[in-house]
Amino acid sequence: MFCTKCGTPNADNVFQCANCGQSLQSPTEPQQGQAPAPEIPTRLAPAILVTLFCCQPFGIVAIVYAVLTSSKVAAGDIHGAMECSDKAKFWCRLAFGLGLAVWLIYGAIMVLAGLAGNL
């Protein structure tokens, strides 16, 4: 492994450059002594499902926040990614609840129309 600062070749299992002391770990790996980054759910699958089957406008908002979650995780913005994940969860639940309410109302109207037709 070559140092990105001075170009000195180093062994693959070292953490610092032998010449300049530059850290040789990749930015995605946690530094020594630090906890790894938490797994943040993107909620993309539920967002797509509620968009297809429940409420398209709110589902699209959920998809946007789910994609933002992925991009913020890739950029290293853990706090921003958690906020976007929570917003995606909120919009998924809202879209599901609204879609469920519409389907229940539609079903009730159909049952009542069927009963009224038999009278």
GUSERO-250018 format. One record per residue: residue in one letter; z, x, y of N, C-alpha, C in turn. Coordinates in pm, whole numbers, padded with zeros to 5 digits. Layout:
N
A;Z;X;Y;Z;X;Y;Z;X;Y $
...
//
This chain:
119
M;00000;00085;-00116;00000;00000;00000;00000;00091;00123 $
F;-00087;00060;00218;-00096;00139;00340;-00018;00072;00452 $
C;00044;00152;00535;00119;00102;00651;00019;00049;00754 $
T;00049;-00068;00809;-00040;-00127;00910;-00024;-00059;01046 $
K;00085;00013;01064;00110;00077;01194;00051;00218;01200 $
C;00081;00299;01097;00037;00439;01104;-00067;00475;00997 $
G;-00089;00388;00897;-00190;00412;00795;-00146;00501;00681 $
T;-00019;00536;00674;00032;00622;00568;00035;00547;00436 $
P;-00014;00608;00328;-00004;00542;00197;00141;00543;00148 $
N;00184;00429;00092;00320;00414;00040;00312;00349;-00098 $
A;00418;00362;-00175;00426;00297;-00306;00430;00145;-00285 $
D;00386;00070;-00386;00379;-00076;-00374;00516;-00142;-00372 $
N;00619;-00077;-00421;00750;-00140;-00431;00846;-00103;-00317 $
V;00800;-00038;-00212;00888;00000;-00101;00882;-00107;00009 $
F;00988;-00112;00088;00998;-00210;00194;00966;-00154;00332 $
Q;00976;-00020;00346;00950;00044;00475;00855;00161;00455 $
C;00778;00189;00559;00689;00304;00557;00772;00433;00557 $
A;00733;00527;00472;00805;00654;00465;00785;00737;00592 $
N;00677;00716;00666;00646;00795;00784;00708;00736;00911 $
C;00682;00606;00936;00724;00549;01065;00835;00445;01055 $
G;00867;00399;00934;00974;00301;00917;00932;00157;00937 $
Q;00803;00131;00954;00751;-00005;00972;00775;-00087;00845 $
S;00812;-00215;00860;00831;-00303;00746;00697;-00326;00677 $
L;00696;-00319;00544;00573;-00333;00468;00561;-00467;00397 $
Q;00658;-00556;00415;00649;-00688;00352;00551;-00774;00429 $
S;00486;-00861;00355;00393;-00953;00422;00474;-01056;00500 $
P;00416;-01117;00606;00490;-01212;00688;00533;-01336;00611 $
T;00467;-01372;00501;00504;-01493;00428;00624;-01469;00337 $
E;00652;-01342;00304;00767;-01312;00220;00891;-01305;00307 $
P;01006;-01354;00259;01127;-01344;00339;01173;-01200;00352 $
Q;01227;-01166;00465;01280;-01032;00485;01403;-01012;00396 $
Q;01437;-00888;00370;01550;-00858;00283;01677;-00914;00347 $
G;01753;-00991;00269;01877;-01051;00319;01857;-01190;00378 $
Q;01734;-01236;00394;01709;-01368;00447;01678;-01465;00333 $
A;01713;-01591;00355;01682;-01694;00257;01533;-01729;00267 $
P;01472;-01768;00157;01331;-01809;00164;01317;-01938;00244 $
A;01200;-01961;00297;01175;-02081;00375;01189;-02204;00287 $
P;01246;-02313;00340;01264;-02432;00258;01130;-02500;00229 $
E;01124;-02570;00117;01005;-02648;00083;01005;-02774;00169 $
I;00903;-02790;00247;00892;-02906;00335;00782;-02996;00282 $
P;00816;-03121;00244;00713;-03210;00190;00614;-03251;00299 $
T;00487;-03247;00267;00387;-03286;00366;00368;-03437;00371 $
R;00394;-03504;00260;00379;-03650;00248;00234;-03695;00266 $
L;00139;-03609;00230;-00002;-03644;00245;-00045;-03751;00145 $
A;-00001;-03741;00021;-00041;-03840;-00080;00007;-03981;-00044 $
P;00136;-03999;-00008;00177;-04134;00031;00104;-04184;00155 $
A;00075;-04094;00248;00003;-04134;00370;-00136;-04185;00336 $
I;-00204;-04118;00244;-00337;-04163;00204;-00328;-04297;00133 $
L;-00229;-04313;00045;-00215;-04438;-00029;-00185;-04557;00063 $
V;-00094;-04540;00160;-00066;-04653;00249;-00184;-04681;00340 $
T;-00264;-04580;00369;-00385;-04603;00450;-00485;-04687;00370 $
L;-00500;-04657;00244;-00597;-04730;00162;-00552;-04871;00126 $
F;-00423;-04890;00097;-00378;-05015;00041;-00289;-05101;00131 $
C;-00240;-05048;00240;-00145;-05125;00320;-00193;-05149;00462 $
C;-00180;-05050;00547;-00209;-05068;00689;-00282;-04944;00741 $
Q;-00411;-04959;00766;-00492;-04843;00805;-00448;-04777;00935 $
P;-00421;-04851;01043;-00386;-04780;01168;-00260;-04694;01155 $
F;-00157;-04749;01094;-00033;-04671;01080;-00048;-04562;00973 $
G;-00129;-04589;00872;-00154;-04488;00769;-00227;-04368;00824 $
I;-00319;-04391;00916;-00392;-04279;00977;-00298;-04191;01057 $
V;-00205;-04254;01128;-00105;-04176;01203;-00022;-04092;01105 $
A;00014;-04151;00991;00091;-04077;00889;00010;-03959;00835 $
I;-00120;-03979;00815;-00205;-03868;00766;-00209;-03755;00869 $
V;-00219;-03790;00996;-00224;-03687;01101;-00096;-03605;01100 $
Y;00020;-03672;01091;00146;-03598;01088;00160;-03517;00959 $
A;00109;-03566;00848;00115;-03491;00722;00033;-03363;00733 $
V;-00084;-03372;00794;-00168;-03253;00811;-00104;-03156;00910 $
L;-00043;-03208;01015;00028;-03122;01110;00143;-03048;01041 $
T;00208;-03115;00946;00316;-03049;00872;00263;-02925;00800 $
S;00150;-02940;00733;00091;-02826;00661;00055;-02712;00755 $
S;-00003;-02745;00870;-00044;-02638;00961;00076;-02571;01025 $
K;00183;-02646;01050;00303;-02584;01109;00375;-02496;01008 $
V;00374;-02534;00881;00433;-02449;00778;00354;-02319;00769 $
A;00222;-02329;00772;00138;-02209;00764;00160;-02118;00884 $
A;00189;-02177;01001;00212;-02098;01121;00355;-02043;01128 $
G;00442;-02089;01038;00580;-02040;01038;00674;-02122;01123 $
D;00629;-02234;01177;00713;-02321;01261;00786;-02420;01171 $
I;00898;-02377;01114;00972;-02458;01018;01031;-02581;01086 $
H;01089;-02566;01203;01149;-02679;01274;01043;-02783;01309 $
G;00930;-02740;01361;00821;-02831;01393;00765;-02899;01269 $
A;00758;-02825;01159;00708;-02883;01034;00802;-02990;00982 $
M;00932;-02968;00995;01028;-03068;00951;01018;-03195;01036 $
E;00998;-03178;01166;00981;-03294;01254;00857;-03373;01216 $
C;00747;-03303;01193;00622;-03371;01156;00636;-03440;01020 $
S;00707;-03377;00927;00729;-03438;00796;00811;-03566;00810 $
D;00913;-03563;00895;00993;-03683;00917;00912;-03794;00984 $
K;00825;-03756;01077;00740;-03856;01142;00639;-03915;01044 $
A;00584;-03831;00957;00492;-03881;00855;00563;-03979;00762 $
K;00688;-03947;00727;00768;-04036;00642;00792;-04170;00712 $
F;00825;-04166;00841;00847;-04288;00919;00722;-04376;00921 $
W;00607;-04316;00950;00483;-04392;00960;00439;-04444;00824 $
C;00465;-04369;00717;00435;-04418;00582;00518;-04542;00550 $
R;00645;-04535;00580;00732;-04649;00553;00694;-04770;00638 $
L;00661;-04747;00764;00620;-04856;00851;00491;-04919;00801 $
A;00394;-04839;00763;00267;-04891;00712;00289;-04967;00582 $
F;00374;-04915;00494;00402;-04983;00368;00471;-05116;00393 $
G;00571;-05116;00480;00644;-05240;00509;00555;-05346;00571 $
L;00472;-05306;00665;00381;-05401;00728;00277;-05452;00629 $
G;00222;-05364;00549;00126;-05405;00448;00187;-05500;00346 $
L;00310;-05470;00303;00379;-05557;00208;00405;-05695;00269 $
A;00446;-05697;00395;00472;-05825;00462;00344;-05908;00471 $
V;00234;-05845;00505;00106;-05917;00515;00066;-05973;00379 $
W;00079;-05892;00274;00042;-05940;00140;00134;-06054;00095 $
L;00262;-06048;00125;00353;-06155;00088;00321;-06284;00163 $
I;00293;-06273;00292;00257;-06391;00370;00127;-06450;00317 $
Y;00030;-06366;00288;-00097;-06413;00234;-00076;-06484;00100 $
G;00006;-06426;00014;00036;-06488;-00115;00105;-06623;-00099 $
A;00200;-06631;-00007;00270;-06757;00017;00174;-06864;00069 $
I;00083;-06826;00158;-00015;-06922;00209;-00106;-06970;00096 $
M;-00147;-06882;00007;-00233;-06922;-00104;-00160;-07015;-00200 $
V;-00033;-06987;-00226;00045;-07075;-00314;00061;-07212;-00250 $
L;00095;-07215;-00122;00110;-07342;-00053;-00021;-07419;-00046 $
A;-00133;-07349;-00024;-00262;-07415;-00022;-00298;-07472;-00159 $
G;-00262;-07400;-00264;-00287;-07448;-00399;-00204;-07570;-00431 $
L;-00078;-07570;-00388;00009;-07686;-00409;-00038;-07806;-00329 $
A;-00085;-07782;-00208;-00133;-07892;-00123;-00263;-07950;-00179 $
G;-00342;-07871;-00246;-00466;-07920;-00304;-00443;-08009;-00425 $
N;-00330;-07993;-00491;-00297;-08074;-00609;-00235;-08207;-00573 $
L;-00200;-08229;-00448;-00136;-08354;-00410;-00231;-08465;-00393 $
//
